C-alpha cells in the first residue's frame, strides 16, 4: 500500500484540473476526513487518495464513497457570483 502525506486544510479535488470539491478537516493513519460544502464530512480511506501535493489532495473516484461523489457534483450549487 502506498503512503501519501496529506496536509490538514488541503483543498480536495476529483482530478488535477477540476474544481475544488472540499477540504481536509482531519488526517489519520488510515483515512482522511473531507468536508464538502452543503453535504458535510466524509471519510476517505487510503486507497481513495490518488495523490497529494502543493496543498491539494486528488481523490480516486473509483475508491471513494458514491455519496461523496454525489455531494461533489453539488458542492458549488449554493455559491453566488
N, CA, C and O of each residue as an XYZ file, in Angstrom:
324
protein
N       0.844     -1.180      0.000
C       0.000      0.000      0.000
C       0.891      1.244      0.000
O       1.880      1.314      0.730
N       0.524      2.220     -0.827
C       1.318      3.442     -0.911
C       1.029      4.351      0.275
O      -0.040      4.289      0.883
N       1.997      5.189      0.586
C       1.833      6.160      1.659
C       1.882      7.549      1.042
O       2.805      7.880      0.298
N       0.870      8.359      1.363
C       0.780      9.706      0.805
C       0.644     10.687      1.966
O      -0.217     10.517      2.830
N       1.488     11.705      1.985
C       1.405     12.733      3.029
C       0.307     13.720      2.663
O       0.315     14.297      1.576
N      -0.634     13.909      3.577
C      -1.764     14.808      3.344
C      -1.729     15.914      4.388
O      -1.560     15.647      5.577
N      -1.889     17.160      3.940
C      -1.873     18.318      4.835
C      -3.278     18.670      5.297
O      -4.223     18.665      4.508
N      -3.403     18.971      6.564
C      -4.657     19.467      7.116
C      -5.010     20.771      6.407
O      -4.155     21.643      6.254
N      -6.242     20.911      5.980
C      -6.677     22.118      5.281
C      -6.471     22.092      3.778
O      -6.893     23.019      3.087
N      -5.832     21.056      3.256
C      -5.595     20.973      1.811
C      -6.911     20.963      1.051
O      -7.905     20.408      1.518
N      -6.909     21.580     -0.122
C      -8.088     21.545     -0.987
C      -8.195     20.156     -1.600
O      -7.184     19.513     -1.883
N      -9.429     19.698     -1.804
C      -9.678     18.353     -2.322
C     -10.309     18.450     -3.704
O     -11.206     19.259     -3.942
N      -9.822     17.610     -4.608
C     -10.269     17.580     -5.996
C     -10.546     16.144     -6.420
O     -10.031     15.201     -5.820
N     -11.373     15.982     -7.470
C     -11.569     14.651     -8.051
C     -10.592     14.395     -9.180
O     -10.358     13.242     -9.542
N     -10.012     15.454     -9.746
C      -8.951     15.313    -10.747
C      -8.082     16.567    -10.735
O      -8.465     17.589    -10.165
N      -6.942     16.488    -11.350
C      -5.946     17.570    -11.310
C      -6.478     18.905    -11.822
O      -6.107     19.958    -11.304
N      -7.332     18.871    -12.823
C      -7.800     20.117    -13.450
C      -9.223     20.490    -13.059
O      -9.782     21.440    -13.608
N      -9.814     19.769    -12.129
C     -11.194     20.015    -11.749
C     -11.351     21.110    -10.713
O     -10.381     21.741    -10.291
N     -12.585     21.317    -10.317
C     -12.921     22.294     -9.289
C     -12.645     21.723     -7.901
O     -12.628     20.507     -7.704
N     -12.432     22.611     -6.958
C     -12.296     22.207     -5.557
C     -13.644     21.643     -5.120
O     -14.682     22.271     -5.331
N     -13.628     20.455     -4.508
C     -14.883     19.884     -4.006
C     -14.966     19.939     -2.488
O     -16.035     19.730     -1.914
N     -13.837     20.220     -1.834
C     -13.863     20.258     -0.384
C     -12.493     20.562      0.196
O     -11.597     21.058     -0.486
N     -12.360     20.246      1.492
C     -11.107     20.493      2.204
C     -10.884     19.387      3.228
O     -11.833     18.794      3.740
N      -9.619     19.123      3.515
C      -9.259     18.106      4.501
C      -9.447     18.686      5.898
O      -8.839     19.701      6.238
N     -10.294     18.041      6.714
C     -10.560     18.506      8.082
C      -9.788     17.726      9.128
O      -9.555     18.230     10.227
N      -9.385     16.493      8.802
C      -8.629     15.676      9.749
C      -7.819     14.651      8.969
O      -8.206     14.213      7.886
N      -6.682     14.282      9.553
C      -5.807     13.287      8.943
C      -5.516     12.205      9.978
O      -5.093     12.508     11.094
N      -5.740     10.951      9.613
C      -5.454      9.800     10.476
C      -4.548      8.848      9.689
O      -4.394      9.002      8.478
N      -3.951      7.872     10.365
C      -3.043      6.957      9.656
C      -3.688      6.191      8.499
O      -3.004      5.863      7.529
N      -4.985      5.900      8.581
C      -5.623      5.082      7.549
C      -6.729      5.793      6.777
O      -7.353      5.183      5.909
N      -6.989      7.081      7.074
C      -8.028      7.813      6.359
C      -7.877      9.314      6.562
O      -7.127      9.778      7.421
N      -8.619     10.057      5.739
C      -8.731     11.499      5.945
C     -10.220     11.821      6.061
O     -11.070     11.060      5.599
N     -10.516     12.944      6.675
C     -11.882     13.432      6.777
C     -11.990     14.640      5.856
O     -11.273     15.627      6.019
N     -12.894     14.548      4.890
C     -13.065     15.590      3.884
C     -14.401     16.276      4.106
O     -15.437     15.616      4.192
N     -14.379     17.601      4.199
C     -15.605     18.387      4.301
C     -16.003     18.858      2.913
O     -15.206     19.471      2.203
N     -17.257     18.563      2.524
C     -17.813     19.036      1.257
C     -18.936     20.004      1.604
O     -19.881     19.646      2.307
N     -18.827     21.244      1.101
C     -19.819     22.266      1.418
C     -21.222     21.810      1.024
O     -21.441     21.310     -0.080
N     -22.149     21.987      1.927
C     -23.527     21.606      1.682
C     -23.842     20.156      1.959
O     -25.005     19.755      1.904
N     -22.822     19.355      2.257
C     -23.052     17.918      2.465
C     -22.414     17.382      3.739
O     -22.844     16.353      4.258
N     -21.392     18.068      4.250
C     -20.768     17.625      5.493
C     -19.469     16.862      5.293
O     -18.775     17.015      4.288
N     -19.165     16.033      6.286
C     -17.890     15.314      6.327
C     -18.002     13.912      5.751
O     -19.022     13.241      5.907
N     -16.938     13.480      5.082
C     -16.847     12.139      4.515
C     -15.492     11.541      4.865
O     -14.468     12.220      4.797
N     -15.492     10.268      5.240
C     -14.254      9.541      5.495
C     -13.753      8.990      4.169
O     -14.499      8.346      3.432
N     -12.487      9.248      3.872
C     -11.853      8.703      2.674
C     -10.707      7.825      3.138
O      -9.733      8.313      3.711
N     -10.824      6.531      2.890
C      -9.775      5.569      3.257
C      -8.575      5.743      2.331
O      -8.684      6.358      1.270
N      -7.447      5.207      2.734
C      -6.189      5.343      1.997
C      -6.272      5.159      0.497
O      -5.759      6.002     -0.238
N      -6.907      4.071     -0.006
C      -6.960      3.865     -1.463
C      -7.748      4.952     -2.208
O      -7.629      5.073     -3.427
N      -8.539      5.731     -1.494
C      -9.310      6.795     -2.124
C      -8.500      8.028     -2.443
O      -8.980      8.922     -3.140
N      -7.262      8.092     -1.937
C      -6.378      9.237     -2.201
C      -5.401      8.847     -3.299
O      -4.548      7.980     -3.111
N      -5.539      9.503     -4.453
C      -4.655      9.206     -5.584
C      -3.311      9.924     -5.425
O      -2.258      9.343     -5.687
N      -3.353     11.201     -4.990
C      -2.129     11.997     -4.875
C      -2.357     13.150     -3.909
O      -3.491     13.536     -3.625
N      -1.240     13.692     -3.410
C      -1.277     14.868     -2.550
C      -0.013     15.673     -2.805
O       1.102     15.180     -2.633
N      -0.208     16.937     -3.225
C       0.935     17.808     -3.499
C       0.470     19.252     -3.570
O      -0.686     19.520     -3.894
N       1.349     20.165     -3.275
C       1.092     21.601     -3.430
C      -0.198     22.057     -2.747
O      -0.909     22.912     -3.274
N      -0.506     21.487     -1.569
C      -1.713     21.872     -0.852
C      -2.993     21.325     -1.450
O      -4.086     21.795     -1.133
N      -2.856     20.316     -2.329
C      -4.006     19.701     -2.978
C      -4.032     18.201     -2.688
O      -2.990     17.556     -2.573
N      -5.240     17.666     -2.574
C      -5.433     16.222     -2.482
C      -6.305     15.824     -3.665
O      -7.384     16.380     -3.866
N      -5.832     14.861     -4.442
C      -6.574     14.365     -5.586
C      -7.133     12.997     -5.206
O      -6.383     12.083     -4.863
N      -8.448     12.867     -5.270
C      -9.086     11.603     -4.921
C      -9.165     10.679     -6.123
O      -9.076     11.122     -7.269
N      -9.333      9.396     -5.852
C      -9.565      8.394     -6.878
C     -11.054      8.074     -6.845
O     -11.494      7.341     -5.959
N     -11.852      8.602     -7.788
C     -13.295      8.406     -7.744
C     -13.730      6.947     -7.680
O     -14.806      6.650     -7.162
N     -12.924      6.045     -8.192
C     -13.275      4.619     -8.159
C     -13.172      4.034     -6.753
O     -13.693      2.950     -6.493
N     -12.500      4.748     -5.843
C     -12.259      4.212     -4.497
C     -12.808      5.087     -3.383
O     -12.337      5.012     -2.248
N     -13.802      5.920     -3.694
C     -14.440      6.722     -2.643
C     -15.927      6.399     -2.600
O     -16.485      5.842     -3.545
N     -16.549      6.755     -1.501
C     -17.966      6.528     -1.276
C     -18.796      7.217     -2.372
O     -18.577      8.395     -2.654
N     -19.741      6.503     -2.988
C     -20.595      7.137     -4.002
C     -21.336      8.367     -3.472
O     -21.644      9.276     -4.243
N     -21.622      8.408     -2.186
C     -22.279      9.582     -1.610
C     -21.372     10.802     -1.665
O     -21.851     11.921     -1.844
N     -20.070     10.599     -1.513
C     -19.122     11.712     -1.644
C     -19.125     12.220     -3.080
O     -19.100     13.430     -3.302
N     -19.154     11.315     -4.060
C     -19.183     11.731     -5.460
C     -20.440     12.541     -5.761
O     -20.380     13.544     -6.472
N     -21.567     12.113     -5.226
C     -22.819     12.847     -5.415
C     -22.730     14.231     -4.762
O     -23.156     15.225     -5.351
N     -22.180     14.292     -3.556
C     -22.006     15.572     -2.867
C     -21.079     16.490     -3.672
O     -21.317     17.694     -3.754
N     -20.032     15.925     -4.259
C     -19.089     16.724     -5.052
C     -19.777     17.351     -6.250
O     -19.457     18.477     -6.629
N     -20.721     16.634     -6.852
C     -21.445     17.177     -8.008
C     -22.260     18.408     -7.630
O     -22.535     19.259     -8.476
N     -22.644     18.504     -6.371
C     -23.489     19.607     -5.921
C     -22.749     20.615     -5.032
O     -23.375     21.517     -4.475
N     -21.449     20.474     -4.897
C     -20.667     21.282     -3.960
C     -20.755     22.789     -4.209
O     -20.623     23.571     -3.268
N     -20.970     23.203     -5.429
C     -20.947     24.632     -5.750
C     -22.325     25.204     -6.080
O     -22.434     26.346     -6.526
N     -23.369     24.416     -5.865
C     -24.719     24.868     -6.216
C     -25.187     26.081     -5.421
O     -25.966     26.887     -5.930
N     -24.726     26.222     -4.189
C     -25.211     27.299     -3.323
C     -24.349     28.556     -3.378
O     -24.587     29.509     -2.635
N     -23.351     28.559     -4.256
C     -22.479     29.727     -4.375
C     -23.169     30.803     -5.209
O     -23.978     30.514     -6.092
N     -22.828     32.035     -4.903
C     -23.326     33.158     -5.700
C     -22.153     33.901     -6.307
O     -21.053     33.898     -5.755
N     -22.381     34.522     -7.413
C     -21.318     35.259     -8.113
C     -21.015     36.544     -7.410
O     -20.149     37.299     -7.851
